[in-house]
Amino acid sequence: MARLYDELPHLINGRPVAWFHAASLGEFEQGRPVIEAFRARYPDYFVFLTFFSPSGYEVRKNYAQADFISYLPNDTPANAQRLVKLLQPRLVFFVKYEFWPNYLQQLHYSNAIILSFSTLFLPHYLFFKPYGGFYRQLLGYFDHILVQNEASATLLRGIGYEKVTVAGDTRFDRVRQIAEAARDLPEIANFVGNELCLIIGSAWEEDQAVIAPALNELTIPLKVIIAPHEIHETDLVRWEQALNGKTLRYSDYRASGFGKEASEAFQYLLIDNVGMLSSLYCYGQVAYIGGGFGEGLHNILEAATFGLPILFGNRSFSKFQEALDLVEQGSAWAINDMPDFKHKLENLLKNPPLRNRRGEISRTYVQEHTGATEAVMHCVEQQLAQHGVS
């Protein structure tokens, strides 16, 4: 943290500061379209970016669109007072779920414009409990909250909070950007060849326990690309041991010069690096997204934007609106167990019209939900005008 306090004043050098805070990598990706739109529209600002989790900071600590990137110091009164006094931010953006009492209080005292976007509220949150007065007080520090859906806005209005706009979820804008800028990966095209391909994204051990036995019983010719959530050696070995077919690690594939003969000999490609997954979906016909059998489903929109039907576990997906929507619309399925996964996967692989029709529902869903970034930027313009600054 010494670097934060020693270097920052000289780097800011009198420029107005816009502070973006994201808990981890997922929230950063959610906030990224707004950061980049803000940077393009307000180039004179110093953009300060903080993370709570190493999963965000370690991956994006060299992100070029921010002028300074740091962990957020612990939310103590002393830390909050020191950092806010140092930054004197004109605008502060919290992505989705971040409510830090000491920072919010100090930012409020400093007259910063405080915004929260892509925020989602559910009835069981403490804000809406009879004993949630402290948490409701935190909402009063925000100049405006831009929520994902009307249900969130209704909850806020129900406790008397009116500075709310239904703007949608900026993740849709982000996945559209990803699709438009997807990397061409000829080695992946060579591996898949002319066969059907299943993309498995961010899969945990609980997902593997369902997926691997089903794939071992599958009789339909199929290439499978697996991106485990963790790429430690033990995780990679566990996948290799669980699958009966021949498995090739991406690092070994690269070491072989991406030879076509190497790819033809293997059924499974195990991605043992970080950063490729979002560009892999365009090489598949069906996607399985991990996390649904564990603590929470991972990003299904990256697969949906490429027009893939999607499968995921049925235990931890209900708090993700896009998962509920796509299940209801028929382009995603929450699977119960191994036989259910095998049955649904076989139906999609054997029936191209069904597969294509359901995949198009996914693609259309993403297209129809873009635009949240522009709604946030409109709010920024309004707030700057109301405060008499630019």
C-alpha positions as CSV (number, residue, x, y, z in Angstrom):
1,M,0.0,0.0,0.0
2,A,3.0,2.3,0.3
3,R,3.1,2.7,-3.4
4,L,-0.5,3.8,-3.4
5,Y,0.1,6.7,-1.0
6,D,3.6,7.6,-2.2
7,E,3.0,7.6,-6.0
8,L,-0.6,8.5,-6.4
9,P,-0.5,12.3,-5.7
10,H,2.3,12.9,-8.3
11,L,0.4,10.8,-10.9
12,I,-2.9,12.6,-10.4
13,N,-1.2,15.9,-10.7
14,G,-4.4,18.0,-10.3
15,R,-6.6,16.0,-12.7
16,P,-10.2,15.2,-11.7
17,V,-10.5,11.6,-10.5
18,A,-13.0,8.9,-11.4
19,W,-12.7,6.0,-9.1
20,F,-14.1,2.5,-10.2
21,H,-14.3,-0.3,-7.7
22,A,-14.9,-3.9,-8.5
23,A,-14.9,-6.8,-6.1
24,S,-13.2,-9.4,-8.4
25,L,-12.7,-10.3,-12.0
26,G,-16.3,-10.9,-12.8
27,E,-17.4,-7.5,-11.5
28,F,-14.5,-5.9,-13.4
29,E,-15.7,-7.5,-16.7
30,Q,-19.1,-6.1,-15.8
31,G,-17.8,-2.7,-15.2
32,R,-15.3,-2.6,-18.1
33,P,-17.6,-1.3,-20.8
34,V,-18.4,1.7,-18.5
35,I,-14.7,2.3,-17.7
36,E,-13.9,2.4,-21.4
37,A,-16.9,4.5,-22.4
38,F,-16.0,6.9,-19.6
39,R,-12.4,7.1,-20.7
40,A,-13.4,7.8,-24.3
41,R,-15.9,10.5,-23.3
42,Y,-13.9,12.1,-20.5
43,P,-10.2,11.7,-21.5
44,D,-9.0,14.4,-19.0
45,Y,-10.0,12.3,-16.0
46,F,-7.6,10.2,-13.9
47,V,-9.1,6.8,-13.8
48,F,-8.4,5.0,-10.5
49,L,-9.4,1.3,-10.3
50,T,-9.5,-0.9,-7.1
51,F,-10.2,-4.5,-6.5
52,F,-11.1,-6.4,-3.3
53,S,-10.1,-9.9,-4.6
54,P,-6.8,-11.2,-6.0
55,S,-8.8,-12.9,-8.8
56,G,-9.4,-9.4,-10.2
57,Y,-6.2,-7.6,-9.3
58,E,-3.8,-10.3,-10.4
59,V,-5.4,-10.7,-13.8
60,R,-6.1,-7.0,-14.5
61,K,-3.3,-5.2,-12.7
62,N,-1.9,-4.1,-16.0
63,Y,-5.2,-3.0,-17.6
64,A,-4.3,-0.1,-19.9
65,Q,-7.5,1.9,-19.6
66,A,-6.9,2.7,-15.9
67,D,-4.2,5.2,-14.7
68,F,-3.6,3.4,-11.4
69,I,-4.8,0.0,-10.2
70,S,-4.7,-1.2,-6.6
71,Y,-6.3,-3.4,-4.0
72,L,-8.8,-1.5,-1.9
73,P,-7.4,-0.9,1.6
74,N,-9.5,-2.4,4.4
75,D,-12.7,-0.5,5.1
76,T,-11.6,1.1,8.3
77,P,-12.4,4.7,9.3
78,A,-8.7,5.7,9.1
79,N,-8.1,4.0,5.7
80,A,-11.3,5.5,4.2
81,Q,-10.5,9.0,5.5
82,R,-6.9,8.8,4.2
83,L,-7.7,7.4,0.8
84,V,-10.6,9.7,0.1
85,K,-8.6,12.7,1.2
86,L,-5.8,11.7,-1.1
87,L,-8.0,11.1,-4.1
88,Q,-10.7,13.7,-3.7
89,P,-12.6,11.9,-6.4
90,R,-15.2,13.7,-8.4
91,L,-17.0,10.5,-9.4
92,V,-17.1,7.1,-7.8
93,F,-18.5,3.9,-9.4
94,F,-19.3,0.8,-7.4
95,V,-20.0,-2.3,-9.6
96,K,-23.0,-4.5,-8.6
97,Y,-22.8,-5.5,-4.9
98,E,-20.2,-3.2,-3.2
99,F,-21.4,-1.4,-0.1
100,W,-18.4,-0.3,2.1
101,P,-19.8,1.8,5.1
102,N,-16.7,3.8,5.9
103,Y,-15.8,4.5,2.3
104,L,-19.3,5.5,1.5
105,Q,-19.5,7.8,4.5
106,Q,-16.2,9.6,3.7
107,L,-17.1,9.9,0.0
108,H,-20.4,11.4,1.0
109,Y,-18.6,13.9,3.3
110,S,-16.2,14.8,0.4
111,N,-19.1,15.7,-1.9
112,A,-18.1,13.0,-4.5
113,I,-20.8,11.8,-6.9
114,I,-21.4,8.2,-5.9
115,L,-23.0,5.8,-8.3
116,S,-23.7,2.1,-8.3
117,F,-24.5,0.3,-11.5
118,S,-25.5,-3.2,-12.7
119,T,-26.8,-3.6,-9.2
120,L,-29.1,-6.4,-8.3
121,F,-31.3,-6.5,-5.2
122,L,-33.2,-9.5,-3.9
123,P,-35.9,-9.6,-1.2
124,H,-33.8,-11.4,1.4
125,Y,-31.0,-8.8,1.4
126,L,-30.6,-6.9,4.8
127,F,-31.7,-3.6,3.2
128,F,-35.3,-4.9,3.3
129,K,-35.4,-6.5,6.7
130,P,-37.0,-4.8,9.7
131,Y,-33.7,-4.7,11.4
132,G,-31.8,-3.4,8.3
133,G,-31.8,0.3,9.2
134,F,-28.0,0.5,9.1
135,Y,-27.9,-0.9,5.6
136,R,-30.7,1.3,4.4
137,Q,-28.7,4.3,5.6
138,L,-25.8,3.2,3.3
139,L,-28.2,3.6,0.3
140,G,-28.7,7.2,1.2
141,Y,-25.0,7.9,0.4
142,F,-25.5,7.1,-3.3
143,D,-26.4,9.8,-5.7
144,H,-28.0,7.3,-8.0
145,I,-28.3,3.5,-8.3
146,L,-28.7,1.9,-11.7
147,V,-30.2,-1.5,-11.2
148,Q,-30.5,-4.5,-13.5
149,N,-34.2,-5.0,-13.4
150,E,-37.6,-3.7,-12.4
151,A,-37.8,-6.0,-9.4
152,S,-34.7,-4.4,-7.9
153,A,-36.2,-0.9,-8.4
154,T,-39.5,-2.0,-6.8
155,L,-37.7,-3.3,-3.7
156,L,-35.8,0.0,-3.4
157,R,-38.9,2.2,-3.8
158,G,-40.6,0.0,-1.3
159,I,-38.3,1.2,1.4
160,G,-38.5,4.8,0.2
161,Y,-35.4,5.0,-2.0
162,E,-36.3,6.9,-5.2
163,K,-32.9,7.7,-6.8
164,V,-33.0,4.6,-8.9
165,T,-33.1,3.8,-12.6
166,V,-33.6,0.4,-14.4
167,A,-30.7,0.4,-16.7
168,G,-30.0,-3.3,-17.3
169,D,-26.8,-5.2,-16.9
170,T,-23.6,-4.0,-18.5
171,R,-22.4,-7.6,-18.8
172,F,-24.5,-7.8,-22.0
173,D,-22.5,-4.9,-23.5
174,R,-19.3,-6.6,-22.4
175,V,-20.1,-10.0,-24.0
176,R,-21.1,-8.2,-27.2
177,Q,-17.7,-6.5,-27.2
178,I,-16.1,-9.9,-26.6
179,A,-17.9,-11.5,-29.5
180,E,-17.0,-8.6,-31.8
181,A,-13.3,-8.8,-30.8
182,A,-13.0,-12.6,-30.5
183,R,-9.6,-13.8,-31.4
184,D,-9.1,-16.0,-34.4
185,L,-7.7,-19.3,-33.1
186,P,-6.7,-21.5,-36.1
187,E,-5.3,-24.1,-33.8
188,I,-8.7,-24.5,-32.2
189,A,-10.3,-24.7,-35.6
190,N,-7.8,-27.4,-36.5
191,F,-8.5,-29.4,-33.4
192,V,-12.2,-29.3,-33.9
193,G,-12.0,-30.0,-37.6
194,N,-15.4,-31.0,-39.1
195,E,-16.8,-32.6,-35.9
196,L,-19.3,-31.4,-33.4
197,C,-17.7,-29.7,-30.4
198,L,-18.8,-29.2,-26.8
199,I,-17.2,-26.3,-24.9
200,I,-17.0,-26.8,-21.1
201,G,-16.3,-23.4,-19.4
202,S,-15.2,-22.8,-15.8
203,A,-15.9,-26.3,-14.6
204,W,-15.4,-27.4,-11.0
205,E,-14.9,-30.9,-9.6
206,E,-18.7,-31.1,-8.9
207,D,-19.3,-30.5,-12.6
208,Q,-16.7,-33.0,-13.6
209,A,-18.4,-35.7,-11.6
210,V,-21.5,-35.3,-13.8
211,I,-19.8,-34.5,-17.1
212,A,-17.0,-37.1,-17.4
213,P,-19.1,-40.3,-16.8
214,A,-21.6,-39.0,-19.4
215,L,-18.9,-38.3,-22.0
216,N,-17.4,-41.7,-21.4
217,E,-20.7,-43.3,-22.3
218,L,-21.4,-41.1,-25.3
219,T,-21.3,-42.8,-28.7
220,I,-21.7,-39.7,-30.9
221,P,-18.4,-38.5,-32.4
222,L,-17.6,-35.3,-30.5
223,K,-14.7,-33.0,-29.8
224,V,-14.6,-31.5,-26.3
225,I,-12.7,-28.4,-25.2
226,I,-12.5,-28.2,-21.4
227,A,-11.5,-25.0,-19.5
228,P,-11.4,-25.9,-15.8
229,H,-12.1,-23.2,-13.3
230,E,-8.8,-24.0,-11.6
231,I,-5.8,-25.0,-13.6
232,H,-3.6,-26.4,-10.9
233,E,-1.8,-29.6,-11.8
234,T,-4.1,-31.7,-9.5
235,D,-7.2,-30.3,-11.3
236,L,-5.7,-31.1,-14.8
237,V,-4.7,-34.6,-13.8
238,R,-8.1,-35.3,-12.3
239,W,-9.7,-34.4,-15.7
240,E,-7.2,-36.6,-17.5
241,Q,-7.9,-39.6,-15.2
242,A,-11.7,-39.2,-15.3
243,L,-12.0,-39.3,-19.1
244,N,-11.6,-42.5,-21.1
245,G,-10.7,-40.8,-24.4
246,K,-7.3,-39.3,-25.3
247,T,-6.7,-35.9,-23.7
248,L,-4.3,-33.2,-25.0
249,R,-3.2,-30.2,-22.9
250,Y,-3.2,-26.9,-24.7
251,S,0.4,-26.2,-23.6
252,D,1.5,-29.6,-25.1
253,Y,-0.4,-28.8,-28.3
254,R,1.4,-25.5,-28.6
255,A,4.7,-27.2,-27.9
256,S,4.1,-29.5,-30.8
257,G,3.6,-26.5,-33.1
258,F,-0.2,-27.1,-33.2
259,G,0.3,-30.0,-35.6
260,K,-2.8,-31.3,-37.2
261,E,-1.7,-34.9,-36.6
262,A,-1.6,-34.1,-32.9
263,S,-5.1,-32.7,-32.8
264,E,-6.6,-35.6,-34.9
265,A,-5.3,-38.1,-32.3
266,F,-7.1,-36.6,-29.4
267,Q,-10.8,-36.2,-28.4
268,Y,-10.3,-33.8,-25.5
269,L,-8.4,-30.5,-25.4
270,L,-7.7,-29.3,-21.8
271,I,-7.1,-25.5,-21.6
272,D,-4.3,-25.0,-19.1
273,N,-4.1,-21.2,-19.3
274,V,-6.2,-18.2,-18.4
275,G,-7.8,-15.8,-20.9
276,M,-8.8,-18.0,-23.8
277,L,-12.3,-19.1,-22.8
278,S,-14.3,-16.2,-24.1
279,S,-12.9,-16.8,-27.6
280,L,-13.4,-20.5,-27.6
281,Y,-17.2,-20.5,-27.6
282,C,-17.4,-19.6,-31.3
283,Y,-15.8,-23.0,-32.1
284,G,-18.6,-25.0,-30.4
285,Q,-22.1,-26.1,-31.0
286,V,-23.1,-26.6,-27.3
287,A,-21.8,-25.2,-24.1
288,Y,-21.7,-26.4,-20.5
289,I,-21.0,-23.7,-17.9
290,G,-19.7,-24.7,-14.5
291,G,-20.5,-23.6,-11.0
292,G,-24.2,-24.6,-11.0
293,F,-23.5,-27.6,-8.8
294,G,-21.4,-25.5,-6.4
295,E,-21.5,-22.0,-5.0
296,G,-22.8,-20.2,-8.1
297,L,-23.1,-20.4,-11.9
298,H,-20.4,-18.8,-13.9
299,N,-20.9,-16.4,-16.9
300,I,-23.3,-18.0,-19.4
301,L,-23.6,-14.9,-21.5
302,E,-20.2,-15.4,-23.1
303,A,-21.6,-18.6,-24.6
304,A,-25.0,-17.2,-25.3
305,T,-23.6,-14.3,-27.4
306,F,-22.1,-16.8,-29.8
307,G,-25.5,-18.5,-30.3
308,L,-24.9,-21.7,-28.3
309,P,-27.5,-23.7,-26.4
310,I,-26.3,-24.0,-22.8
311,L,-26.3,-26.6,-20.0
312,F,-25.5,-26.1,-16.4
313,G,-26.0,-27.6,-12.9
314,N,-29.4,-27.1,-11.2
315,R,-28.4,-26.2,-7.7
316,S,-26.9,-22.6,-7.8
317,F,-28.4,-20.7,-10.7
318,S,-31.6,-19.1,-9.5
319,K,-30.1,-15.8,-8.5
320,F,-28.8,-15.3,-12.1
321,Q,-31.6,-13.6,-14.0
322,E,-30.1,-14.5,-17.4
323,A,-30.1,-18.2,-16.4
324,L,-33.7,-18.0,-15.4
325,D,-34.6,-16.2,-18.6
326,L,-32.8,-18.6,-20.9
327,V,-34.2,-21.6,-19.2
328,E,-37.7,-20.1,-19.6
329,Q,-37.1,-19.3,-23.3
330,G,-35.8,-22.8,-24.0
331,S,-32.1,-22.2,-24.9
332,A,-30.6,-23.3,-21.5
333,W,-31.2,-26.3,-19.3
334,A,-30.5,-26.8,-15.6
335,I,-29.5,-30.4,-15.4
336,N,-30.1,-32.7,-12.4
337,D,-27.4,-35.4,-12.7
338,M,-25.3,-37.4,-15.1
339,P,-28.1,-39.3,-16.9
340,D,-30.0,-36.0,-17.4
341,F,-26.9,-34.3,-18.8
342,K,-26.2,-37.2,-21.2
343,H,-29.8,-37.2,-22.4
344,K,-30.0,-33.5,-23.0
345,L,-26.6,-33.3,-24.7
346,E,-27.5,-36.2,-27.0
347,N,-30.7,-34.5,-28.0
348,L,-28.9,-31.4,-29.0
349,L,-26.1,-33.2,-30.8
350,K,-28.5,-35.5,-32.8
351,N,-30.9,-32.7,-33.8
352,P,-29.3,-29.9,-35.7
353,P,-32.5,-27.9,-36.3
354,L,-33.3,-28.0,-32.5
355,R,-29.7,-27.0,-31.7
356,N,-29.6,-24.1,-34.1
357,R,-33.0,-22.9,-33.1
358,R,-32.2,-22.9,-29.4
359,G,-28.8,-21.3,-30.0
360,E,-30.4,-18.5,-31.9
361,I,-32.6,-17.8,-28.9
362,S,-29.4,-17.3,-26.9
363,R,-27.9,-14.9,-29.4
364,T,-31.1,-12.9,-29.7
365,Y,-31.4,-12.6,-25.9
366,V,-28.0,-11.0,-25.6
367,Q,-28.7,-8.6,-28.5
368,E,-32.0,-7.5,-27.0
369,H,-30.4,-6.7,-23.6
370,T,-27.5,-4.5,-24.6
371,G,-27.5,-0.8,-23.9
372,A,-26.9,-0.5,-20.1
373,T,-23.5,1.2,-20.6
374,E,-25.1,4.1,-22.4
375,A,-27.7,4.4,-19.7
376,V,-24.9,4.7,-17.1
377,M,-23.1,7.3,-19.2
378,H,-26.4,9.3,-19.5
379,C,-26.7,9.2,-15.7
380,V,-23.1,10.5,-15.4
381,E,-23.8,13.4,-17.7
382,Q,-26.9,14.3,-15.6
383,Q,-25.1,14.1,-12.3
384,L,-22.1,16.2,-13.5
385,A,-24.6,18.8,-14.8
386,Q,-26.5,18.8,-11.5
387,H,-23.3,19.3,-9.6
388,G,-22.1,22.0,-11.9
389,V,-19.0,20.2,-13.0
390,S,-17.7,18.4,-16.1
